[in-house]
Amino acid sequence: MINRVLIRLKIIQIVYAYYQNGSKNLDSAEKELFFSLSKAYDLYNYLLMLMIALTEYAQKRIDTAKAKLAPTAEELYPNTKFVNNKFVAQLEVNKQLTEFIANQKRTWANDQDFVKELYEKIVETDIYKDYMASDDDSYEADRELWRKLYKTYIFNNDSLDQVLEDQSLYWNDDKEIVDTFVLKTIKRFDEKKGANQELLPEFKDDEDQEFARRLFRRTILNSDYYRHLISENTKNWDLDRIAFMDIIIMQTALAEILSFPNIPVSVSLNEYVEIAKLYSTSKSGSFINGTLDGIVNQLKKEGKLTKN
């Protein structure tokens, strides 16, 4: 699940903190990097659990209504299509997710106000109403309901962002990327696999984990050389006048360009220019792109960089 886009973002955050906090303990900083990546995976599981929590809340509403002294006919015989959703039923018994819940002992029980708020918003939507009125009771229709609901009402949700921020300082920065992994997971679910349906792994493979470790260490250990290259290509600028985040982004980009021969230069440049747009000033993207491009051309002329 943790891809290289997220790895690059985390490394820049940790490297920035490494210098700002005055820490010189590389091993501790590396542990912090991998801890922050593991928290992103926790968020992935927690957001999967949200769909179960919403379904459980809907069932609780039905049970409460039936228990009234004088329930209406609609309350006695409700439409249970939402609470009997086949996709959520499969998610609820998923072996990997139930293991995560058992190990982390994490639930949505302490955020029932948010669950209630989101559920009440969902039941007023056309997506929900069309689903409840439809005669299609297939697994595919049930899974598609949650893909639509997640994409429309969970993907961008300020109230949810606040809930997550209260639980972990790491999660707000991670959510936009993790949301894409949750949507990917929903689409991948297959009814035939039942409880054995595989969730996305924390790392795709050992290579990505090694990419994170190597990129982080090269960024720190070769910092003097990378900053020398930056200084040489920004002669009209005093390094002290360049936004510190811009320096960190370029330092990390150079570590990647010079340490990973299989990653095209254009891929690295594009990734770090996009990061600059998110994390630095409005002009940082073009500034970083121009500076890195100049450094790459210089290194190629000197024969120190041979890849394209």
N, C-alpha and C positions, 0 to 999 in steps of 0.2 A: 504493500500500500504506500509506504513512504517512498516517493519517487525523487528524482534528482532536483526537480524544481523546489520541493520542500527542503531537501538537504541543503541546497545553496542558500536559501533564505535563513535557515537555522544557523548555518556557519557564520553568515554575516552578522546575525544578532549576537552570537556568542563571541566572535572576534571583537566586535564593537565593545561589548561588556568587558572583555578581557583587558582592553586598554583603558577603558573608562574607570574601572575599579582598581586599576593599578596592580592587578594580579599578575604574577609571573610564573604561576604554577600551571604548566601546560597539561599535566595529567589530570588535574582537577577540572580544568576548562574542558578537556575532552570528555570527561565523565558527564559534565553538565550538558554538553552537546547531545550525547546519546540519551540522557535522561529527558531532555526536551523533545527529542524525536519519539521516545516511548510515550510521552504524554499526548502526542498527536495521535498515536494509535489508540490510546485510551479514549480520546474524543471520538474517534471513528466508531468504536464499540458503543459508547454512550449515546451517540446519535441514532444508532440502530435500535437501541433500547427505547428511545423516545416513541417510536411507532407502536411498540408493545404497551408502553405506559398510556398512550392515548386510547388504545383499544380497551385496556383495563378500566380506564376512567369511564368510557362509554358504557361498559357492562355494569359498572357501579351505579351509573345514572338509571339504567333500566331496572336494576334490582331495587333501588330506593323508591322509584315510582310505583313498582308493583306492590311494595310493602305499605303503601298509604292505606289509611282506613277506608277510603272510598276512591280507589283508582278508576280512571276512565277506561273505556274499552281499548283505546289506543295504548294506554299504559299497561293494561293487562296482556295485550297481544301486540307488542311492538314489532317493528321491522328490525330484525336482528342481522341483516346482511352485513353491516359494518363490523359488528363484534365477531361475526363468524368468518371474517375475511381469511381466505386460505393462505395467502402469502404471509400474513402476520402470524397465523397459527404455526406455520413452518418456521418462521423466524424465532418464535417463542421457545421452541424445543431444540433450536440449533445447538449442537454440542459445543462448538467453539465459543458461542456467545454465552451459554449457560456456565461454561467454565470460567469465562472472564467475570461474570457476575458473582460467582462463588468466591473467586480469588480476590477480587477488588472490593466486594461487599458494597458496591455502588448501585444506587437506585434513584428513581425520580420522586421518591416518597416525600422528600423535603421541599420539592418544588411543585406541589400540587396546584398552587395558585396559577402558575404558568401553564401547566398541563390543562387546567380548566379553561383558561383564557384562549389557548390555542384550539382546543376542541370546539368551543363555542363559535370561534371564528370559522373553523372548517365546516361545521354543519350548516352554516349560512351560505356556503359557496355553491355555485352551479356544478362544480366538479362532484361534490358530495351528493347533491340532490339528483343529478343525472344518474349517478351510480346506484343510488338507493331505489330509483324508479325503474332501472333497467332489468330486463328478464335474463340478461347474461350473467350466469353464476359461475363462469369458468375461472380457473386459476389465473389465466392470463389477464382477465378483466380485473381480478382482485389485485394482482401485482401492478397493473397499469394505474389503478387508483392511487396507490402509494407513490408511484413514480411522479405522477402529476401533483399530488399534494405536497410531496417533499420539495419538488422543484419550485412550486409556486408560493408555499407558505412557510417552509422551514429554511430554505436556502438563504433568503434575505429576510431576517426577522430581528428587529432591534431588541425586542423583549428577550428573545433567546440569547442574543449576544450578551445582554446584561447578566442573565442567569449564569452563562458560561464564565464570564469574567469574574463573577463572585466565587466561582469554584476553583478556577485555575488561571493564573496570570498568563499562562502559555496559550490558552485556547483561542482567544480572540484573533490572534495572528494566524492561527492554523485553520480556522473554520472554513474559509472560502475554498481552500484546497481540499480539505477533508470532505466537504459537501460533495465534491465531484466523485470522490471514492464511494460514498454512500450510494449515490445515484447509479454508479457503475455496478455496485453490489446488487442493488434491486433488480437491475436488468439481467444480471447473470443468474439469478435464482431459478432453479429448475425443480418443479414439484416432485419429479421422480427421485431426486436425491434426498428428500426428506430431511431428517435431522443431521445428516452427514454432508449437507451442502457446505462447500468450503467458502469461508470468508476470505477477504484479501489478506495475504501474509503481511507481517510488519515490514519486512524488507523483501523485495522481489527475489533477491539472491544475495549471496555473499559478496558479489562484486560491488553492489550498491553500498553495502555496509563499509567495504574497504575504501570505496570512493569517498565516503564521508570522512573517514579517519585520515586518509592521505591528504585530501584537499585541505582539511582543517590544519593539519600539522605543517604542510608546506606553506600555507598562508602566513603562519606565525614565524616559522623558523627561517624563512627566506625574506622576511619583511624588509630588511635593509636594502637588498638588491631590487626588490619590486618598487620600493619608494624612490630609489635612485632613478629607475627608469621613468617613473612618473614625473619626477623633478626635471629630468632632462627634456621631457616632452611638454612641459608646461613652464617654459623659461620666462614667459611674460607674467607668470603668477608666482607669488611666494606660497610655498606649501602651507604656511600658516593661514593663508587666506582662502584656501580650498576647504569646502565643507568636509569635516572629518569623516562623515559617512561616505562621501564620494571617494575618499582615499581608501577606506576599508573595502568598498565595492571593487575598486580597481585593483587593489592588492589581491583580493580573492580571485578576481577574473584572471589576473596574470599567473597566479598559482595554477589555475586550471589549464590555461592555454599552454603553459610550459611543462606541465607535469603529466598530461594525459594525451598522448599522441593520437589516440583513436577518436578523440572528440574534435570535430572540425572547428576551426577558429570562428567561423560565422555563427555556429550554434552557441558557443561561449559568449561571444559579443552580444548576440540578441538576448540571451538570458539575463546578462548583467545590466544591460540597458533597461530592460523591463523592471528589474529589481530597483534600479535607480528611480524610476518613475513612481514606484510605490513608497520608497523609504527615504528619499532625499528631496531636494528642492525641485521646483518646476523646470529649471534649466539643466538639471543634472544629467538627464538622459542624453542630450545632444553633446554636452561637455565630455562626459565619460566615453561616449561612442567615438568622438573625434580624437581624444587622448589615446585611447586603447588602439585605435586604428593606426595612429602615428607610431606607437611603440611596436606594434606587430610589423609594420613596414620596415622599421629600423632593424629589428631583430632578423628579419628575412634577408635584408641587405648584408648584414654581418654574418650570415650563415648560422645564426644561433636558433633559428626556427625554420623548419623545413616543411611542416605540414601546411595544408591549405585551410 
